[in-house]
Amino acid sequence: MRSFLILALFIGSLKIANAMNLPAGELVQIGQKIYQNECASKPENLMHWNANESFASMGIGHFIWFSEVTNQTDLRFEEQFPELVRFISQHQTLPAGLNWLTGSAPWNSKQAFLQFKHNADSSQLKQWLIKTQSLQAQFIWSRFLKRLTRLKSQNDLKKPEVSEILHQMLRNPKTRFALVDYVNFKGWGDNLKERYQNQGWGLLQVLEKVALVRGKPDRPVNFQQLELLELFVHSAKQVLDNRIKNAPSSKNEEAWRSGWHARVNRYL
């Protein structure tokens, strides 16, 4: 891997006018931390199927992979695994025995998935997911920047106070990780399908709550980075709690509250 990735990002009011350089060491750390958050850093968790969900979650970021039986409630979420497969295929040839990864997930139930996972035939997929972890981390960061650029071009970052907070958090590795991990965890919040009771739970919703406390760009409360991170964590918990409150009872999202809170607490 190159010593650093030069990622040109022109996002106007976010005041990042020059190319954004991300050291390779930081990219590795992002991948390792997300692997810890999603998979507890265990290879056996690189292929997973959560309770009360009708899709598989693959790789270090537990990228969603829909099958033909994924229900309408879950189809509101963004599918990322096929996009990851295409991204990795641009950097290295997909092993011949894994050409089936270019289609929909082949399992018609969680039980079928678990049978596959504990079968020797799954070893090639597991090894591929282990060996491509650095590319998966690169995909997470690249996808974050592309979406950020698109949001700016579509004027979805029209609130200057939100743009200012986002800019401030992007300048520091610790707060930058909180942004990237939360997006991988719960999305940007701009997808109108990802709503319960017409309310989102993504990064934009969290930043809007932070902005209410921080103040206007011309009269901001002068938070230090740690204080801003603490406010971000507090706001994220509020947004996640609101999602749990609005979720369909069949999803039983209350069961995830302590784990979700623990995850954002680790940003500190």
Phi, psi and omega in degrees: 000141178299156184298334172203161179256125177265112187241105181286124181222105179257106185232039169046250188293351174281356170066021174258090188273334183258170178301141181265118181264124177246113179302144181301326179298322178290322178298319177298316180297319177302313180298317182294319181291320177293321175301319177294315183294321185270323190239005186054027180058029181249124181304327181294343180267004178289344174235117189215156176217107184290153173298146178064023174234152183245033179212161177270154176237123192236147172082184185294334180261009185046057181290130184292137177226111182282152172240181181290346182256004178299129186280167185297325179299318182280338180293350177289337181282156180280129176273129183242338189297315177302324178294321177298315180300318178295320181297312181295323181296338176285342182253335178204155182288134177290130178307141185304324181286357182243019179299338180291348179292345182280354178255196176284161178302134188276356187270137182262005178191164175297323180299317178296321178297314181295324177297318177295315185300325182263013177259149181301335181295342182277353187297323180296318178295316180299315180295323178296319179293327177290314186287338184258020184300321180294322177290327176295320177295319178297321178298316180300313182291316180298317180295322178300312183291320179297317181292322178298316178298318180294319179298320178295316182294331179270003179064030177279352176254044188287342178279114185299328180293325177291317179299319181294318178295317178300316178299314181297319182287333178289342185282341187242133183303322184289313178287330177297319179297321179302319179296310185294317181293319181296321178296318178295328184283310187226010174083178181280331182092008180264349181279114184293344176283330181276077183216144164241130182053035178065023179235134182268176184218021185269189183300320181298322178294323178294314181295327177295323177291320177300318183297327180298328180271321186291327178102178181288153180303327181275347177221054186283151167287130188276075179286140168282169184302316182295320178295321179294321179293320177298320178293322177298314180297315179299317181293321179298319178297320178297317180295318179293321177297323179293322176299314180300318180297322185271350186291150173302141182301332180295338181281339179048049184287348174303329181295341183266351189305308185296321179292320178295317178297318180298323181296311181288332174300329181292344175298336181279000000 
